[in-house]
Amino acid sequence: MTSIIQFADVHFGVEDREAMAVLAQTVESLKPDVTVICGDITQHGGTDEFKAARDWIKRLPCPKVLTPGNHDTPMYGLLHRFFDPFGRYKRYIAPLGDPHFTDENVSIVPLTTARGWQLKTDWSLGIVDMEDLDLAINQLNGAAGSTVKMISVHHPLIYPPVSPLQKETERGGEALKRLSEANIDVVLSGHVHAPFVLERQPDETEIMSIGAGTLSVRRRDRPASFNHIVIDQEMINVTEVFWQDGKFSLAKPQPKKIAELKSRRIP
């Protein structure tokens, strides 16, 4: 059995300090084997925010798989944003993460979908670099023995119906089809501040996706939350862990049979 903590959108600078004060105890009780953070670790990409995030990540009690989000580029200081958008992330956060995680139950590889700037008005949107995607797929398929293969991103490759945001990740649909054809099982994501579990994508692509909520005060009328994912040789169990009435509580688990998920992709 493998225990995974999935965080996203902590947004240091506007983090929910009350929830964060007791988070470590809750995480420890779940006995994680790996923590996945799906981007937007900071709010403005500022140095002080990154230092606070670094100190928090250091205290997490297991290996980490990390990927930046669009908020992890400098909001202020266009020179940094244009020429070194992830410089602070690489200095303070990236050294704390592992390039991948693999055990007998699961392999996890990160893929960056955020950009410092784009040739469009909304720089917060995600983009998939297909060469980077192929490298991630090759790495996952080279991990012999793992039952479940996961890729972690910041932006949903296709936005789920539950999302309060309905945007488009560039080349996201194409990426999902390529992942499904390569027998990758799960996409982990954040960005929309709404937890979700989908057995298949809105465009009917046969690949599971799991989205984490946020631990910030930017909650869009939802409680602060993160996900606890437990995987063994037969099942993927996803449980939302949400903040309410001064404590973290567990929602009803959402179990999925691995064999059924895989069988749908067999031609």
C-alpha positions in Angstrom: 0.0 0.0 0.0 1.2 3.5 -0.9 0.0 6.6 0.9 0.1 9.9 -1.2 -0.7 13.4 0.0 -1.7 15.7 -2.9 -1.5 19.5 -2.2 -2.2 22.3 -4.7 -2.6 26.0 -4.5 -1.2 26.6 -1.0 -0.5 30.2 -2.1 2.0 31.3 0.6 1.3 34.9 1.2 -2.5 34.3 1.4 -2.4 30.8 2.9 -5.0 29.8 5.5 -2.9 30.2 8.6 -5.3 28.6 10.9 -5.5 25.5 8.8 -1.7 25.4 8.2 -1.0 25.6 11.9 -2.4 22.1 12.4 -1.7 20.7 9.0 1.5 18.9 10.0 -0.2 16.8 12.6 -2.9 15.8 10.2 -0.4 14.9 7.5 1.6 12.8 10.0 -1.4 10.9 11.0 -2.0 9.8 7.3 1.5 8.3 7.2 2.4 9.4 3.7 5.0 7.7 1.5 5.2 10.6 -0.9 3.8 14.2 -1.1 2.8 15.7 -4.5 2.4 19.5 -4.8 0.7 20.5 -8.0 1.8 24.1 -8.2 0.9 27.6 -7.0 3.0 27.2 -3.9 3.1 31.0 -3.6 0.7 33.9 -4.3 2.9 36.5 -6.0 6.2 34.6 -6.6 7.9 36.8 -4.0 11.1 35.9 -2.2 9.6 36.0 1.3 6.7 33.7 0.1 9.2 31.2 -1.4 11.2 31.2 1.8 8.1 30.5 3.9 7.1 27.7 1.4 10.6 26.3 1.5 10.5 26.0 5.3 7.1 24.3 5.2 8.1 21.8 2.5 11.2 20.9 4.4 9.1 19.8 7.4 7.0 17.4 5.3 8.0 13.9 6.4 8.6 12.1 3.1 9.8 12.4 -0.5 8.2 15.2 -2.6 7.3 15.5 -6.2 6.9 19.2 -7.0 5.8 21.3 -10.0 5.4 25.1 -10.3 2.2 26.9 -11.1 1.4 30.2 -12.8 1.6 32.0 -9.4 5.1 30.8 -8.9 6.5 33.3 -11.3 7.1 36.9 -10.2 3.9 39.0 -10.3 6.0 42.2 -9.9 9.2 42.7 -11.8 8.7 42.0 -15.5 12.4 41.5 -16.2 12.4 38.4 -13.9 9.1 37.3 -15.3 10.3 37.5 -18.9 13.9 36.3 -18.6 13.9 34.0 -15.5 10.3 33.3 -14.6 11.1 30.2 -12.4 14.4 31.5 -11.0 13.1 31.8 -7.5 11.2 28.6 -7.7 14.4 26.8 -8.8 16.4 28.4 -6.0 14.1 27.8 -3.1 11.7 25.0 -4.0 13.0 22.7 -6.8 16.0 21.4 -4.7 13.5 20.0 -2.2 11.8 17.8 -4.7 12.6 14.5 -6.4 12.5 14.2 -10.2 10.1 11.3 -9.8 8.8 8.8 -7.3 8.5 5.0 -7.8 7.6 2.0 -5.7 5.8 -1.2 -6.4 2.4 0.4 -6.5 2.9 3.8 -8.2 5.2 5.9 -10.3 4.8 9.7 -10.4 6.5 12.2 -12.7 5.9 16.0 -12.8 5.3 18.1 -15.9 5.3 21.9 -15.9 2.3 23.5 -17.6 2.8 27.0 -16.3 4.6 29.8 -18.2 6.0 33.1 -17.1 4.5 34.9 -20.0 2.6 34.1 -23.2 1.6 35.6 -26.5 -1.9 36.0 -25.2 -3.6 38.3 -22.7 -4.2 35.6 -20.0 -0.8 34.5 -18.8 -2.4 32.2 -16.2 -3.4 29.6 -18.7 -1.6 26.3 -19.1 0.4 25.0 -22.0 1.7 21.5 -22.6 5.0 21.1 -24.3 4.6 17.9 -26.2 8.4 17.1 -26.1 8.4 17.4 -22.4 5.3 15.3 -22.2 7.0 12.5 -24.2 9.9 12.6 -21.9 7.6 12.2 -18.9 5.8 9.3 -20.6 9.1 7.6 -21.4 10.2 8.0 -17.8 6.9 6.6 -16.5 6.9 3.6 -18.9 10.5 2.9 -17.9 9.5 2.4 -14.3 9.2 -1.3 -14.2 6.9 -3.0 -11.7 4.7 -0.1 -10.7 0.9 -0.9 -10.9 -0.3 2.7 -11.4 1.4 5.5 -13.5 0.7 9.1 -12.6 1.7 12.5 -14.1 1.4 15.6 -11.9 0.7 19.0 -13.5 -0.7 22.3 -12.3 -3.4 23.0 -14.8 -6.1 20.4 -15.6 -5.5 19.3 -19.1 -9.2 19.6 -19.7 -11.1 21.5 -17.1 -13.6 19.4 -15.1 -17.3 20.3 -14.9 -17.0 21.1 -11.2 -14.4 23.8 -11.9 -15.6 27.4 -11.3 -13.1 28.3 -14.0 -13.8 27.0 -17.5 -10.6 27.8 -19.5 -8.5 25.8 -22.0 -5.1 24.3 -21.5 -3.2 24.6 -24.8 -2.7 21.2 -26.3 -4.3 19.7 -23.2 -6.7 17.5 -25.1 -4.0 16.2 -27.4 -1.8 15.5 -24.3 -4.6 13.5 -22.6 -5.0 11.3 -25.7 -1.3 10.7 -25.9 -1.2 9.8 -22.2 -4.1 7.4 -22.5 -2.5 5.7 -25.6 0.7 5.3 -23.6 -1.2 3.6 -20.8 -0.7 6.3 -18.2 -3.4 5.9 -15.6 -3.9 9.2 -13.7 -3.4 12.9 -14.1 -2.9 14.9 -10.8 -3.6 18.6 -10.9 -4.6 21.8 -9.1 -5.3 25.4 -10.2 -9.1 25.5 -10.1 -9.3 25.4 -6.2 -12.0 22.7 -6.4 -11.3 19.0 -5.6 -12.5 16.4 -8.1 -12.2 12.8 -9.2 -13.0 11.8 -12.8 -12.7 8.2 -14.0 -12.7 9.6 -17.6 -12.2 13.0 -19.1 -15.0 15.3 -20.2 -14.1 14.6 -23.9 -14.4 10.8 -23.1 -10.6 10.1 -23.1 -10.0 7.1 -20.9 -7.7 8.4 -18.2 -8.5 9.2 -14.6 -7.9 12.7 -13.2 -7.6 13.8 -9.5 -7.7 17.5 -8.6 -6.8 18.9 -5.3 -8.4 22.0 -3.6 -6.6 24.9 -2.0 -5.0 25.6 1.4 -5.3 29.4 0.8 -8.0 31.8 1.7 -8.9 32.1 -2.0 -11.4 29.3 -1.8 -14.3 30.3 -4.0 -16.9 29.3 -1.3 -15.3 25.9 -0.6 -13.4 24.7 2.4 -9.6 24.6 2.4 -8.6 21.0 1.5 -6.1 18.5 0.1 -6.3 14.9 -1.0 -5.2 11.7 0.5 -4.7 8.9 -2.1 -4.1 5.3 -1.1 -3.0 2.8 -3.8 -2.5 -0.9 -3.6 -2.4 -3.6 -6.2 -6.2 -3.5 -6.8 -7.6 -0.1 -5.8 -7.1 3.6 -5.9 -8.8 5.3 -2.9 -9.2 9.1 -3.0 -10.3 11.0 0.1 -10.7 14.8 0.3 -9.4 16.1 3.6 -11.2 19.4 4.3 -11.0 22.2 6.9 -14.1 22.9 8.9 -14.9 24.1 12.4 -11.3 24.4 13.3 -10.2 20.9 12.3 -9.4 18.7 9.3 -12.0 16.1 8.6 -12.2 13.2 6.1 -14.8 13.1 3.3 -16.2 9.8 2.1 -13.5 7.9 0.2 -13.9 7.4 -3.5 -12.6 4.0 -4.4 -11.7 3.0 -8.0 -10.7 -0.5 -9.2 -7.4 -0.3 -11.1 -8.3 -3.2 -13.4 -11.4 -1.5 -14.5 -9.6 1.7 -15.3 -7.0 0.0 -17.3 -9.4 -2.3 -19.1 -11.2 0.6 -20.7 -8.0 1.6 -22.6 -7.6 -1.9 -24.2 -8.5 -1.7 -27.9 
